[in-house]
Structure formats: C-alpha cells, structure tokens
Amino acid sequence: MRIIVIFLFILLTGCKPESYPAGEKKYPAELHDQYYLTEDGNYLPLRIWLPDKSNPPRAIIIGVHGFNDYSKFFQQPAEFLSKLGIICFAYDQRGFGASSQRGFWAGTETYTKDLQSFVHLVKHNYPDLPVYLLGESMGGAVVIASIRDARMPKIDGIILIAPAVWPREIMPWYQTSLLWVLAHTMPWLNLSGEGWAVQLSDNREMIRALDNDPLVLRKTRVESMYGLTDLMDLAFYNASYIGVNTLLLYGEKDNIIPKDAIYLFLNRLFEGGAKGKSVGFYQSGYHMLLRDLNAEIVWKDISAWIFTKGAGGLPSGADTRANNQINSPQLKL
C-alpha cells in the first residue's frame, strides 16, 4: 500500500513532457552553402550535393533524417543520385547533429515548419525543377505531417524510407504505459540503447562508424521519445490525406518499425486512392535501407521512380514483391 501511495504522489506532483520549439520570427529564412538560417535565427547545418557541371540538374531531393541521426545519413545516396542530375539537400534538424539544443525535442510543429520554410527557399532558388521530399524513419513522419499543412508549397512527390508510422494503438500496452509514466514523472531522464539487441543494418562498417560519430545521439531524453510517439501518431492518422505521388520503401528485416504498422499505414494510405502511390519491399533490407550493403539497389529504384514518375515500376522488382504480399489472401490487415 505504501508503494502505491508513493507512486500516486509522484504522478500527482510530477512533471510533464516538454518541447523546445522555435522562437519568434526575427529574420527571413535564408539558404547558405553550409547552413540553413531559420526565421527565429537558428543555424541548422546543411549539406548540399550538386551534379557535375557537365550534367544538368533534372530534379531535387530534400532528405530528412531520422531520430538521433543527422544530415550525413544522406551522404552515400546523395553522391550516387547527384551523378544522375539530382540536386540533394539535407540539414540537421533541431536537437540533432550539430544543431543547437542538442538532445532536446523541438516539437512536431517546429520540425514541420522548418521543413516547409526550407522547401520554400529551395523552390525559390530552383523554380523550374521538380522537388521531392525523402524522409527516413522519423524523417518520414516529419514529411507526412508537413505536407498535410497548407503552408507546404507544392511538391512533386514524397519518398518514405522505413517511415516512423507506429502508432500507440498497436504498441504493446506496457510500452505505452511505461512511456507515459516516465514522461510525466521523469521527462528529463536520459535513456540509452545499450544492451538493446537490435540490428539496424547488415552494413557493420557503417554501424561502427555511427557508433564512433560524436554527432549521433546515444542517449535520449524520455520527453523526446514521447514527442516522437506523438509525431508517429500524427503521421499514421494523416496517411489517408496524402495527395501527392508517394514511394514507400521498407526492408523486411526491419526490427524498428513493425511490419504490422506498415501494413496498417498502407491501408490508410490507399484509402485516398492508389493512383501515384508505389510500395517496395526488400527481402534482405533492414531499417537503414539507404545504408545497407545492397543499398545501391534502393538508390536505383528511387532515381527510376523519379525519372519515370512511377510509371515504369521499380528496376529491382521490390514493388512486385510488395504487391504480392499486400494482396495475399493470407495477409490479415
């Protein structure tokens, strides 16, 4: 009984999860070679990959990184895609990489507004090129949440790589309950993934490099995890409102975003109509599809989808595999 009383006291006198959003508008947003200046004066580190001068640009991809990651996630695919005439951008989102307030969650509204403003700047600088948004994991959720907002300028399509669309409603009850309790009692608590046996990729050299990269976050505040879960909820429920051309790619060995969540998300996605929407499943793919050992297969699928506007299918056949699974009579969605 005493333990219960103490527990209730902690809940009643506890904290609540906070976010650390953008401040008031100070300047017009600006795009520079190495940073993106936001309207509230925040400098977000920026990476740009331009095609060779002999190769005229044909399209633009804006890459949005995942949770605890940063803009370098896009380096290898961007180097490949830029050789095909695709200009690639990626910036460190607030609280990640080399940005300020590292480790603190800025909130869904801030992440989406930053992306919308960035797209405005890119389209202003390159008015004649098609623009695509590519989001990996959490970045995919940010992309989905951003395009629902009327402030997002017109884009030509989105590419979702293992998108973080795992809503609370299908998470284990003990997981959501524990997260709620921690977020409302110890939101400041830092948790690490140490001892968590999860294989993010079959590319061990890349994983070792991430482990030694000081810009990759290794500890996460509970309130950030709570904010991420809110974002995943929003992205999941916004699926049926996605009205732009969409390419969703998923590795079947992904043990971060469950396959059930992806299937349910696809159900909602196709509620808005299947036209312009393509799905690819990779039998040997992991969560970090863009950096797996066979990642070039994925890069080629992305470029083919952009250049054919989704009309020719994916060169790897990953779309055929996905369609066979999605339409399987044994599959219970």
Buried (B, 14 or more C-beta within 10 A) or exposed (E): EEEEEEEEEBEEEBBEBBBBBBEEEEEEBEBEEEBBBBBBEBBBBBBBBEBEEEEEBBBBBBBBBBBBBBBBBBBBBBEBBBEBBBBBBBBBBBBBBBBEEBBBBBBBEBBBBBBBBBBBBBBEEBEEBBBBBBBBBBBBBBBBBBBBEEEBBEBBBBBBBBBBBBBBEEBEEEEBEEBBBBBBBBBEBEBEEEEEEEBBBBBEEBBEEBEEBEBBBBEBBBBBBBBBBBBBBBBBBBBBEBEBBBBBBBBBBBEBBEBEBBBBBBEBBBEBEEEBBBBBBBEEBBBBBBBBBBBEBBBBBBBBBBBEEBEEBBBBBBBEBBBEBBEEEEEEE
